[in-house]
């Protein structure tokens, strides 16, 4: 990993940290179109979000 990519990853974590409920979920080998390349990850993230909302 080059230095620029490492900085970008750090910035993504910082961005997620701006919200008390922010989440940074790196997906190895993901494409730009996550809904096509990794639909299971999208579905699980949405389920988790809905569960958090339901338990508030």
PDBQT receptor file of N, H, CA, C and O in Angstrom, charges set to zero:
ATOM      1  N   UNK A   1       0.855  -1.174   0.000  1.00  0.00    +0.000 N 
ATOM      2  CA  UNK A   1       0.000   0.000   0.000  1.00  0.00    +0.000 C 
ATOM      3  C   UNK A   1       0.900   1.237   0.000  1.00  0.00    +0.000 C 
ATOM      4  O   UNK A   1       1.853   1.328   0.773  1.00  0.00    +0.000 OA
ATOM      5  N   UNK A   2       0.581   2.173  -0.873  1.00  0.00    +0.000 N 
ATOM      6  H   UNK A   2      -0.193   2.099  -1.501  1.00  0.00    +0.000 HD
ATOM      7  CA  UNK A   2       1.398   3.381  -0.924  1.00  0.00    +0.000 C 
ATOM      8  C   UNK A   2       0.930   4.386   0.131  1.00  0.00    +0.000 C 
ATOM      9  O   UNK A   2      -0.130   4.220   0.735  1.00  0.00    +0.000 OA
ATOM     10  N   UNK A   3       1.718   5.408   0.336  1.00  0.00    +0.000 N 
ATOM     11  H   UNK A   3       2.579   5.543  -0.154  1.00  0.00    +0.000 HD
ATOM     12  CA  UNK A   3       1.435   6.389   1.389  1.00  0.00    +0.000 C 
ATOM     13  C   UNK A   3       0.119   7.115   1.136  1.00  0.00    +0.000 C 
ATOM     14  O   UNK A   3      -0.627   7.386   2.077  1.00  0.00    +0.000 OA
ATOM     15  N   UNK A   4      -0.174   7.433  -0.121  1.00  0.00    +0.000 N 
ATOM     16  H   UNK A   4       0.432   7.214  -0.885  1.00  0.00    +0.000 HD
ATOM     17  CA  UNK A   4      -1.423   8.126  -0.436  1.00  0.00    +0.000 C 
ATOM     18  C   UNK A   4      -2.644   7.306  -0.074  1.00  0.00    +0.000 C 
ATOM     19  O   UNK A   4      -3.627   7.833   0.447  1.00  0.00    +0.000 OA
ATOM     20  N   UNK A   5      -2.578   6.011  -0.352  1.00  0.00    +0.000 N 
ATOM     21  H   UNK A   5      -1.780   5.582  -0.775  1.00  0.00    +0.000 HD
ATOM     22  CA  UNK A   5      -3.706   5.132  -0.026  1.00  0.00    +0.000 C 
ATOM     23  C   UNK A   5      -3.864   4.996   1.488  1.00  0.00    +0.000 C 
ATOM     24  O   UNK A   5      -4.985   4.971   1.996  1.00  0.00    +0.000 OA
ATOM     25  N   UNK A   6      -2.762   4.909   2.198  1.00  0.00    +0.000 N 
ATOM     26  H   UNK A   6      -1.851   4.930   1.785  1.00  0.00    +0.000 HD
ATOM     27  CA  UNK A   6      -2.801   4.814   3.656  1.00  0.00    +0.000 C 
ATOM     28  C   UNK A   6      -3.443   6.062   4.258  1.00  0.00    +0.000 C 
ATOM     29  O   UNK A   6      -4.232   5.963   5.198  1.00  0.00    +0.000 OA
ATOM     30  N   UNK A   7      -3.110   7.224   3.725  1.00  0.00    +0.000 N 
ATOM     31  H   UNK A   7      -2.469   7.304   2.962  1.00  0.00    +0.000 HD
ATOM     32  CA  UNK A   7      -3.706   8.474   4.199  1.00  0.00    +0.000 C 
ATOM     33  C   UNK A   7      -5.199   8.493   3.899  1.00  0.00    +0.000 C 
ATOM     34  O   UNK A   7      -5.996   8.917   4.736  1.00  0.00    +0.000 OA
ATOM     35  N   UNK A   8      -5.582   8.034   2.709  1.00  0.00    +0.000 N 
ATOM     36  H   UNK A   8      -4.935   7.689   2.029  1.00  0.00    +0.000 HD
ATOM     37  CA  UNK A   8      -6.998   7.994   2.330  1.00  0.00    +0.000 C 
ATOM     38  C   UNK A   8      -7.783   7.102   3.292  1.00  0.00    +0.000 C 
ATOM     39  O   UNK A   8      -8.879   7.469   3.715  1.00  0.00    +0.000 OA
ATOM     40  N   UNK A   9      -7.235   5.933   3.642  1.00  0.00    +0.000 N 
ATOM     41  H   UNK A   9      -6.344   5.635   3.298  1.00  0.00    +0.000 HD
ATOM     42  CA  UNK A   9      -7.906   5.028   4.581  1.00  0.00    +0.000 C 
ATOM     43  C   UNK A   9      -8.054   5.683   5.959  1.00  0.00    +0.000 C 
ATOM     44  O   UNK A   9      -9.096   5.555   6.602  1.00  0.00    +0.000 OA
ATOM     45  N   UNK A  10      -7.033   6.367   6.397  1.00  0.00    +0.000 N 
ATOM     46  H   UNK A  10      -6.187   6.471   5.875  1.00  0.00    +0.000 HD
ATOM     47  CA  UNK A  10      -7.093   7.065   7.686  1.00  0.00    +0.000 C 
ATOM     48  C   UNK A  10      -8.177   8.141   7.664  1.00  0.00    +0.000 C 
ATOM     49  O   UNK A  10      -8.905   8.318   8.640  1.00  0.00    +0.000 OA
ATOM     50  N   UNK A  11      -8.278   8.856   6.544  1.00  0.00    +0.000 N 
ATOM     51  H   UNK A  11      -7.686   8.712   5.751  1.00  0.00    +0.000 HD
ATOM     52  CA  UNK A  11      -9.298   9.897   6.419  1.00  0.00    +0.000 C 
ATOM     53  C   UNK A  11     -10.711   9.292   6.428  1.00  0.00    +0.000 C 
ATOM     54  O   UNK A  11     -11.642   9.909   6.946  1.00  0.00    +0.000 OA
ATOM     55  N   UNK A  12     -10.872   8.100   5.864  1.00  0.00    +0.000 N 
ATOM     56  H   UNK A  12     -10.116   7.599   5.443  1.00  0.00    +0.000 HD
ATOM     57  CA  UNK A  12     -12.171   7.438   5.883  1.00  0.00    +0.000 C 
ATOM     58  C   UNK A  12     -12.582   7.102   7.313  1.00  0.00    +0.000 C 
ATOM     59  O   UNK A  12     -13.746   7.257   7.684  1.00  0.00    +0.000 OA
ATOM     60  N   UNK A  13     -11.636   6.648   8.102  1.00  0.00    +0.000 N 
ATOM     61  H   UNK A  13     -10.690   6.522   7.801  1.00  0.00    +0.000 HD
ATOM     62  CA  UNK A  13     -11.910   6.354   9.510  1.00  0.00    +0.000 C 
ATOM     63  C   UNK A  13     -12.267   7.625  10.268  1.00  0.00    +0.000 C 
ATOM     64  O   UNK A  13     -13.179   7.624  11.095  1.00  0.00    +0.000 OA
ATOM     65  N   UNK A  14     -11.558   8.693   9.993  1.00  0.00    +0.000 N 
ATOM     66  H   UNK A  14     -10.817   8.693   9.322  1.00  0.00    +0.000 HD
ATOM     67  CA  UNK A  14     -11.863   9.971  10.631  1.00  0.00    +0.000 C 
ATOM     68  C   UNK A  14     -13.264  10.444  10.252  1.00  0.00    +0.000 C 
ATOM     69  O   UNK A  14     -14.006  10.943  11.099  1.00  0.00    +0.000 OA
ATOM     70  N   UNK A  15     -13.617  10.288   8.998  1.00  0.00    +0.000 N 
ATOM     71  H   UNK A  15     -13.015   9.883   8.311  1.00  0.00    +0.000 HD
ATOM     72  CA  UNK A  15     -14.942  10.687   8.534  1.00  0.00    +0.000 C 
ATOM     73  C   UNK A  15     -16.033   9.915   9.269  1.00  0.00    +0.000 C 
ATOM     74  O   UNK A  15     -17.019  10.507   9.708  1.00  0.00    +0.000 OA
ATOM     75  N   UNK A  16     -15.868   8.618   9.405  1.00  0.00    +0.000 N 
ATOM     76  H   UNK A  16     -15.066   8.138   9.049  1.00  0.00    +0.000 HD
ATOM     77  CA  UNK A  16     -16.844   7.805  10.130  1.00  0.00    +0.000 C 
ATOM     78  C   UNK A  16     -16.919   8.234  11.597  1.00  0.00    +0.000 C 
ATOM     79  O   UNK A  16     -17.980   8.150  12.214  1.00  0.00    +0.000 OA
ATOM     80  N   UNK A  17     -15.809   8.688  12.147  1.00  0.00    +0.000 N 
ATOM     81  H   UNK A  17     -14.947   8.756  11.645  1.00  0.00    +0.000 HD
ATOM     82  CA  UNK A  17     -15.769   9.113  13.541  1.00  0.00    +0.000 C 
ATOM     83  C   UNK A  17     -16.457  10.438  13.815  1.00  0.00    +0.000 C 
ATOM     84  O   UNK A  17     -16.621  10.820  14.973  1.00  0.00    +0.000 OA
ATOM     85  N   UNK A  18     -16.861  11.145  12.769  1.00  0.00    +0.000 N 
ATOM     86  H   UNK A  18     -16.728  10.835  11.828  1.00  0.00    +0.000 HD
ATOM     87  CA  UNK A  18     -17.551  12.419  12.970  1.00  0.00    +0.000 C 
ATOM     88  C   UNK A  18     -18.961  12.224  13.511  1.00  0.00    +0.000 C 
ATOM     89  O   UNK A  18     -19.558  13.160  14.042  1.00  0.00    +0.000 OA
ATOM     90  N   UNK A  19     -19.484  11.038  13.381  1.00  0.00    +0.000 N 
ATOM     91  H   UNK A  19     -18.999  10.278  12.950  1.00  0.00    +0.000 HD
ATOM     92  CA  UNK A  19     -20.805  10.718  13.905  1.00  0.00    +0.000 C 
ATOM     93  C   UNK A  19     -20.652   9.716  15.045  1.00  0.00    +0.000 C 
ATOM     94  O   UNK A  19     -19.798   8.830  14.988  1.00  0.00    +0.000 OA
ATOM     95  N   UNK A  20     -21.473   9.856  16.071  1.00  0.00    +0.000 N 
ATOM     96  H   UNK A  20     -22.166  10.576  16.117  1.00  0.00    +0.000 HD
ATOM     97  CA  UNK A  20     -21.410   8.900  17.175  1.00  0.00    +0.000 C 
ATOM     98  C   UNK A  20     -21.847   7.515  16.728  1.00  0.00    +0.000 C 
ATOM     99  O   UNK A  20     -21.564   6.525  17.403  1.00  0.00    +0.000 OA
ATOM    100  N   UNK A  21     -22.535   7.437  15.595  1.00  0.00    +0.000 N 
ATOM    101  H   UNK A  21     -22.765   8.241  15.047  1.00  0.00    +0.000 HD
ATOM    102  CA  UNK A  21     -22.972   6.155  15.061  1.00  0.00    +0.000 C 
ATOM    103  C   UNK A  21     -22.288   5.812  13.740  1.00  0.00    +0.000 C 
ATOM    104  O   UNK A  21     -22.719   4.898  13.037  1.00  0.00    +0.000 OA
ATOM    105  N   UNK A  22     -21.237   6.532  13.406  1.00  0.00    +0.000 N 
ATOM    106  H   UNK A  22     -20.888   7.274  13.977  1.00  0.00    +0.000 HD
ATOM    107  CA  UNK A  22     -20.528   6.287  12.159  1.00  0.00    +0.000 C 
ATOM    108  C   UNK A  22     -19.811   4.950  12.179  1.00  0.00    +0.000 C 
ATOM    109  O   UNK A  22     -19.359   4.492  13.228  1.00  0.00    +0.000 OA
ATOM    110  N   UNK A  23     -19.710   4.331  11.024  1.00  0.00    +0.000 N 
ATOM    111  H   UNK A  23     -20.077   4.703  10.172  1.00  0.00    +0.000 HD
ATOM    112  CA  UNK A  23     -19.042   3.040  10.891  1.00  0.00    +0.000 C 
ATOM    113  C   UNK A  23     -18.165   3.055   9.652  1.00  0.00    +0.000 C 
ATOM    114  O   UNK A  23     -18.572   3.519   8.587  1.00  0.00    +0.000 OA
ATOM    115  N   UNK A  24     -16.977   2.547   9.807  1.00  0.00    +0.000 N 
ATOM    116  H   UNK A  24     -16.646   2.169  10.672  1.00  0.00    +0.000 HD
ATOM    117  CA  UNK A  24     -16.081   2.375   8.673  1.00  0.00    +0.000 C 
ATOM    118  C   UNK A  24     -15.943   0.881   8.456  1.00  0.00    +0.000 C 
ATOM    119  O   UNK A  24     -15.458   0.163   9.330  1.00  0.00    +0.000 OA
ATOM    120  N   UNK A  25     -16.361   0.420   7.310  1.00  0.00    +0.000 N 
ATOM    121  H   UNK A  25     -16.754   1.004   6.599  1.00  0.00    +0.000 HD
ATOM    122  CA  UNK A  25     -16.360  -1.003   7.020  1.00  0.00    +0.000 C 
ATOM    123  C   UNK A  25     -15.609  -1.256   5.712  1.00  0.00    +0.000 C 
ATOM    124  O   UNK A  25     -16.211  -1.241   4.639  1.00  0.00    +0.000 OA
ATOM    125  N   UNK A  26     -14.298  -1.487   5.799  1.00  0.00    +0.000 N 
ATOM    126  H   UNK A  26     -13.808  -1.499   6.671  1.00  0.00    +0.000 HD
ATOM    127  CA  UNK A  26     -13.543  -1.748   4.567  1.00  0.00    +0.000 C 
ATOM    128  C   UNK A  26     -13.907  -3.114   3.993  1.00  0.00    +0.000 C 
ATOM    129  O   UNK A  26     -14.010  -4.096   4.728  1.00  0.00    +0.000 OA
ATOM    130  N   UNK A  27     -14.099  -3.168   2.697  1.00  0.00    +0.000 N 
ATOM    131  H   UNK A  27     -14.016  -2.370   2.100  1.00  0.00    +0.000 HD
ATOM    132  CA  UNK A  27     -14.458  -4.397   2.005  1.00  0.00    +0.000 C 
ATOM    133  C   UNK A  27     -13.340  -4.721   1.009  1.00  0.00    +0.000 C 
ATOM    134  O   UNK A  27     -13.219  -4.053  -0.017  1.00  0.00    +0.000 OA
ATOM    135  N   UNK A  28     -12.527  -5.735   1.301  1.00  0.00    +0.000 N 
ATOM    136  H   UNK A  28     -12.626  -6.278   2.135  1.00  0.00    +0.000 HD
ATOM    137  CA  UNK A  28     -11.436  -6.086   0.377  1.00  0.00    +0.000 C 
ATOM    138  C   UNK A  28     -11.986  -6.479  -0.997  1.00  0.00    +0.000 C 
ATOM    139  O   UNK A  28     -13.008  -7.158  -1.095  1.00  0.00    +0.000 OA
ATOM    140  N   UNK A  29     -11.316  -6.058  -2.022  1.00  0.00    +0.000 N 
ATOM    141  H   UNK A  29     -10.485  -5.506  -1.943  1.00  0.00    +0.000 HD
ATOM    142  CA  UNK A  29     -11.652  -6.396  -3.408  1.00  0.00    +0.000 C 
ATOM    143  C   UNK A  29     -13.027  -5.899  -3.844  1.00  0.00    +0.000 C 
ATOM    144  O   UNK A  29     -13.605  -6.443  -4.785  1.00  0.00    +0.000 OA
ATOM    145  N   UNK A  30     -13.555  -4.886  -3.184  1.00  0.00    +0.000 N 
ATOM    146  H   UNK A  30     -13.085  -4.444  -2.420  1.00  0.00    +0.000 HD
ATOM    147  CA  UNK A  30     -14.855  -4.343  -3.580  1.00  0.00    +0.000 C 
ATOM    148  C   UNK A  30     -14.688  -3.458  -4.810  1.00  0.00    +0.000 C 
ATOM    149  O   UNK A  30     -13.658  -2.811  -5.000  1.00  0.00    +0.000 OA
ATOM    150  N   UNK A  31     -15.710  -3.448  -5.624  1.00  0.00    +0.000 N 
ATOM    151  H   UNK A  31     -16.547  -3.973  -5.470  1.00  0.00    +0.000 HD
ATOM    152  CA  UNK A  31     -15.691  -2.560  -6.779  1.00  0.00    +0.000 C 
ATOM    153  C   UNK A  31     -16.409  -1.263  -6.414  1.00  0.00    +0.000 C 
ATOM    154  O   UNK A  31     -16.905  -1.110  -5.297  1.00  0.00    +0.000 OA
ATOM    155  N   UNK A  32     -16.457  -0.350  -7.347  1.00  0.00    +0.000 N 
ATOM    156  H   UNK A  32     -16.054  -0.474  -8.254  1.00  0.00    +0.000 HD
ATOM    157  CA  UNK A  32     -17.147   0.911  -7.113  1.00  0.00    +0.000 C 
ATOM    158  C   UNK A  32     -18.654   0.686  -6.971  1.00  0.00    +0.000 C 
ATOM    159  O   UNK A  32     -19.348   1.477  -6.333  1.00  0.00    +0.000 OA
ATOM    160  N   UNK A  33     -19.145  -0.378  -7.561  1.00  0.00    +0.000 N 
ATOM    161  H   UNK A  33     -18.581  -1.020  -8.080  1.00  0.00    +0.000 HD
ATOM    162  CA  UNK A  33     -20.573  -0.686  -7.516  1.00  0.00    +0.000 C 
ATOM    163  C   UNK A  33     -20.824  -1.797  -6.502  1.00  0.00    +0.000 C 
ATOM    164  O   UNK A  33     -21.045  -2.953  -6.864  1.00  0.00    +0.000 OA
ATOM    165  N   UNK A  34     -20.786  -1.422  -5.230  1.00  0.00    +0.000 N 
ATOM    166  H   UNK A  34     -20.607  -0.483  -4.937  1.00  0.00    +0.000 HD
ATOM    167  CA  UNK A  34     -20.935  -2.387  -4.138  1.00  0.00    +0.000 C 
ATOM    168  C   UNK A  34     -22.222  -3.193  -4.230  1.00  0.00    +0.000 C 
ATOM    169  O   UNK A  34     -22.238  -4.379  -3.900  1.00  0.00    +0.000 OA
ATOM    170  N   UNK A  35     -23.294  -2.561  -4.674  1.00  0.00    +0.000 N 
ATOM    171  H   UNK A  35     -23.282  -1.598  -4.942  1.00  0.00    +0.000 HD
ATOM    172  CA  UNK A  35     -24.575  -3.258  -4.739  1.00  0.00    +0.000 C 
ATOM    173  C   UNK A  35     -24.533  -4.415  -5.725  1.00  0.00    +0.000 C 
ATOM    174  O   UNK A  35     -25.352  -5.330  -5.641  1.00  0.00    +0.000 OA
ATOM    175  N   UNK A  36     -23.593  -4.386  -6.654  1.00  0.00    +0.000 N 
ATOM    176  H   UNK A  36     -22.928  -3.642  -6.722  1.00  0.00    +0.000 HD
ATOM    177  CA  UNK A  36     -23.456  -5.472  -7.624  1.00  0.00    +0.000 C 
ATOM    178  C   UNK A  36     -22.366  -6.462  -7.221  1.00  0.00    +0.000 C 
ATOM    179  O   UNK A  36     -22.542  -7.674  -7.351  1.00  0.00    +0.000 OA
ATOM    180  N   UNK A  37     -21.250  -5.948  -6.737  1.00  0.00    +0.000 N 
ATOM    181  H   UNK A  37     -21.106  -4.964  -6.632  1.00  0.00    +0.000 HD
ATOM    182  CA  UNK A  37     -20.123  -6.827  -6.414  1.00  0.00    +0.000 C 
ATOM    183  C   UNK A  37     -20.236  -7.480  -5.043  1.00  0.00    +0.000 C 
ATOM    184  O   UNK A  37     -19.736  -8.588  -4.851  1.00  0.00    +0.000 OA
ATOM    185  N   UNK A  38     -20.882  -6.821  -4.090  1.00  0.00    +0.000 N 
ATOM    186  H   UNK A  38     -21.288  -5.920  -4.246  1.00  0.00    +0.000 HD
ATOM    187  CA  UNK A  38     -20.976  -7.332  -2.723  1.00  0.00    +0.000 C 
ATOM    188  C   UNK A  38     -22.362  -7.074  -2.127  1.00  0.00    +0.000 C 
ATOM    189  O   UNK A  38     -22.461  -6.424  -1.086  1.00  0.00    +0.000 OA
ATOM    190  N   UNK A  39     -23.423  -7.559  -2.750  1.00  0.00    +0.000 N 
ATOM    191  H   UNK A  39     -23.342  -8.087  -3.595  1.00  0.00    +0.000 HD
ATOM    192  CA  UNK A  39     -24.763  -7.257  -2.231  1.00  0.00    +0.000 C 
ATOM    193  C   UNK A  39     -24.987  -7.780  -0.817  1.00  0.00    +0.000 C 
ATOM    194  O   UNK A  39     -25.756  -7.187  -0.061  1.00  0.00    +0.000 OA
ATOM    195  N   UNK A  40     -24.337  -8.871  -0.446  1.00  0.00    +0.000 N 
ATOM    196  H   UNK A  40     -23.713  -9.354  -1.061  1.00  0.00    +0.000 HD
ATOM    197  CA  UNK A  40     -24.507  -9.418   0.895  1.00  0.00    +0.000 C 
ATOM    198  C   UNK A  40     -24.022  -8.443   1.965  1.00  0.00    +0.000 C 
ATOM    199  O   UNK A  40     -24.607  -8.364   3.045  1.00  0.00    +0.000 OA
ATOM    200  N   UNK A  41     -22.966  -7.710   1.673  1.00  0.00    +0.000 N 
ATOM    201  H   UNK A  41     -22.490  -7.774   0.796  1.00  0.00    +0.000 HD
ATOM    202  CA  UNK A  41     -22.442  -6.727   2.628  1.00  0.00    +0.000 C 
ATOM    203  C   UNK A  41     -23.434  -5.575   2.787  1.00  0.00    +0.000 C 
ATOM    204  O   UNK A  41     -23.654  -5.093   3.898  1.00  0.00    +0.000 OA
ATOM    205  N   UNK A  42     -24.024  -5.140   1.696  1.00  0.00    +0.000 N 
ATOM    206  H   UNK A  42     -23.846  -5.531   0.793  1.00  0.00    +0.000 HD
ATOM    207  CA  UNK A  42     -25.014  -4.058   1.736  1.00  0.00    +0.000 C 
ATOM    208  C   UNK A  42     -26.227  -4.488   2.546  1.00  0.00    +0.000 C 
ATOM    209  O   UNK A  42     -26.711  -3.738   3.394  1.00  0.00    +0.000 OA
ATOM    210  N   UNK A  43     -26.716  -5.685   2.289  1.00  0.00    +0.000 N 
ATOM    211  H   UNK A  43     -26.323  -6.294   1.600  1.00  0.00    +0.000 HD
ATOM    212  CA  UNK A  43     -27.895  -6.190   3.001  1.00  0.00    +0.000 C 
ATOM    213  C   UNK A  43     -27.607  -6.290   4.500  1.00  0.00    +0.000 C 
ATOM    214  O   UNK A  43     -28.435  -5.888   5.317  1.00  0.00    +0.000 OA
ATOM    215  N   UNK A  44     -26.451  -6.817   4.862  1.00  0.00    +0.000 N 
ATOM    216  H   UNK A  44     -25.777  -7.143   4.199  1.00  0.00    +0.000 HD
ATOM    217  CA  UNK A  44     -26.110  -6.957   6.280  1.00  0.00    +0.000 C 
ATOM    218  C   UNK A  44     -25.970  -5.591   6.956  1.00  0.00    +0.000 C 
ATOM    219  O   UNK A  44     -26.397  -5.425   8.099  1.00  0.00    +0.000 OA
ATOM    220  N   UNK A  45     -25.384  -4.623   6.273  1.00  0.00    +0.000 N 
ATOM    221  H   UNK A  45     -25.037  -4.757   5.345  1.00  0.00    +0.000 HD
ATOM    222  CA  UNK A  45     -25.244  -3.278   6.845  1.00  0.00    +0.000 C 
ATOM    223  C   UNK A  45     -26.617  -2.648   7.069  1.00  0.00    +0.000 C 
ATOM    224  O   UNK A  45     -26.846  -1.998   8.089  1.00  0.00    +0.000 OA
ATOM    225  N   UNK A  46     -27.524  -2.839   6.121  1.00  0.00    +0.000 N 
ATOM    226  H   UNK A  46     -27.338  -3.367   5.293  1.00  0.00    +0.000 HD
ATOM    227  CA  UNK A  46     -28.880  -2.299   6.280  1.00  0.00    +0.000 C 
ATOM    228  C   UNK A  46     -29.625  -2.994   7.412  1.00  0.00    +0.000 C 
ATOM    229  O   UNK A  46     -30.345  -2.345   8.171  1.00  0.00    +0.000 OA
ATOM    230  N   UNK A  47     -29.459  -4.298   7.529  1.00  0.00    +0.000 N 
ATOM    231  H   UNK A  47     -28.874  -4.825   6.912  1.00  0.00    +0.000 HD
ATOM    232  CA  UNK A  47     -30.100  -5.026   8.641  1.00  0.00    +0.000 C 
ATOM    233  C   UNK A  47     -29.590  -4.520   9.979  1.00  0.00    +0.000 C 
ATOM    234  O   UNK A  47     -30.365  -4.327  10.916  1.00  0.00    +0.000 OA
ATOM    235  N   UNK A  48     -28.299  -4.307  10.064  1.00  0.00    +0.000 N 
ATOM    236  H   UNK A  48     -27.669  -4.463   9.303  1.00  0.00    +0.000 HD
ATOM    237  CA  UNK A  48     -27.701  -3.799  11.296  1.00  0.00    +0.000 C 
ATOM    238  C   UNK A  48     -28.245  -2.412  11.631  1.00  0.00    +0.000 C 
ATOM    239  O   UNK A  48     -28.562  -2.128  12.787  1.00  0.00    +0.000 OA
ATOM    240  N   UNK A  49     -28.351  -1.559  10.632  1.00  0.00    +0.000 N 
ATOM    241  H   UNK A  49     -28.094  -1.790   9.693  1.00  0.00    +0.000 HD
ATOM    242  CA  UNK A  49     -28.899  -0.221  10.834  1.00  0.00    +0.000 C 
ATOM    243  C   UNK A  49     -30.342  -0.280  11.322  1.00  0.00    +0.000 C 
ATOM    244  O   UNK A  49     -30.718   0.425  12.258  1.00  0.00    +0.000 OA
ATOM    245  N   UNK A  50     -31.141  -1.117  10.687  1.00  0.00    +0.000 N 
ATOM    246  H   UNK A  50     -30.836  -1.689   9.927  1.00  0.00    +0.000 HD
ATOM    247  CA  UNK A  50     -32.546  -1.244  11.084  1.00  0.00    +0.000 C 
ATOM    248  C   UNK A  50     -32.676  -1.798  12.492  1.00  0.00    +0.000 C 
ATOM    249  O   UNK A  50     -33.570  -1.391  13.236  1.00  0.00    +0.000 OA
ATOM    250  N   UNK A  51     -31.806  -2.711  12.866  1.00  0.00    +0.000 N 
ATOM    251  H   UNK A  51     -31.081  -3.041  12.262  1.00  0.00    +0.000 HD
ATOM    252  CA  UNK A  51     -31.838  -3.255  14.223  1.00  0.00    +0.000 C 
ATOM    253  C   UNK A  51     -31.479  -2.177  15.244  1.00  0.00    +0.000 C 
ATOM    254  O   UNK A  51     -32.088  -2.101  16.311  1.00  0.00    +0.000 OA
ATOM    255  N   UNK A  52     -30.498  -1.351  14.919  1.00  0.00    +0.000 N 
ATOM    256  H   UNK A  52     -30.003  -1.413  14.052  1.00  0.00    +0.000 HD
ATOM    257  CA  UNK A  52     -30.127  -0.251  15.821  1.00  0.00    +0.000 C 
ATOM    258  C   UNK A  52     -31.298   0.710  16.001  1.00  0.00    +0.000 C 
ATOM    259  O   UNK A  52     -31.562   1.174  17.111  1.00  0.00    +0.000 OA
ATOM    260  N   UNK A  53     -31.986   1.003  14.926  1.00  0.00    +0.000 N 
ATOM    261  H   UNK A  53     -31.772   0.627  14.025  1.00  0.00    +0.000 HD
ATOM    262  CA  UNK A  53     -33.132   1.918  15.005  1.00  0.00    +0.000 C 
ATOM    263  C   UNK A  53     -34.243   1.307  15.835  1.00  0.00    +0.000 C 
ATOM    264  O   UNK A  53     -34.856   1.997  16.649  1.00  0.00    +0.000 OA
ATOM    265  N   UNK A  54     -34.510   0.031  15.643  1.00  0.00    +0.000 N 
ATOM    266  H   UNK A  54     -34.012  -0.529  14.981  1.00  0.00    +0.000 HD
ATOM    267  CA  UNK A  54     -35.590  -0.648  16.346  1.00  0.00    +0.000 C 
ATOM    268  C   UNK A  54     -35.348  -0.749  17.838  1.00  0.00    +0.000 C 
ATOM    269  O   UNK A  54     -36.305  -0.796  18.611  1.00  0.00    +0.000 OA
ATOM    270  N   UNK A  55     -34.086  -0.784  18.266  1.00  0.00    +0.000 N 
ATOM    271  H   UNK A  55     -33.308  -0.746  17.638  1.00  0.00    +0.000 HD
ATOM    272  CA  UNK A  55     -33.782  -0.962  19.681  1.00  0.00    +0.000 C 
ATOM    273  C   UNK A  55     -33.568   0.360  20.413  1.00  0.00    +0.000 C 
ATOM    274  O   UNK A  55     -33.204   0.369  21.589  1.00  0.00    +0.000 OA
ATOM    275  N   UNK A  56     -33.791   1.462  19.730  1.00  0.00    +0.000 N 
ATOM    276  H   UNK A  56     -34.088   1.456  18.775  1.00  0.00    +0.000 HD
ATOM    277  CA  UNK A  56     -33.640   2.774  20.393  1.00  0.00    +0.000 C 
ATOM    278  C   UNK A  56     -34.829   3.104  21.224  1.00  0.00    +0.000 C 
ATOM    279  O   UNK A  56     -34.870   4.164  21.849  1.00  0.00    +0.000 OA
TER     280      UNK A  56
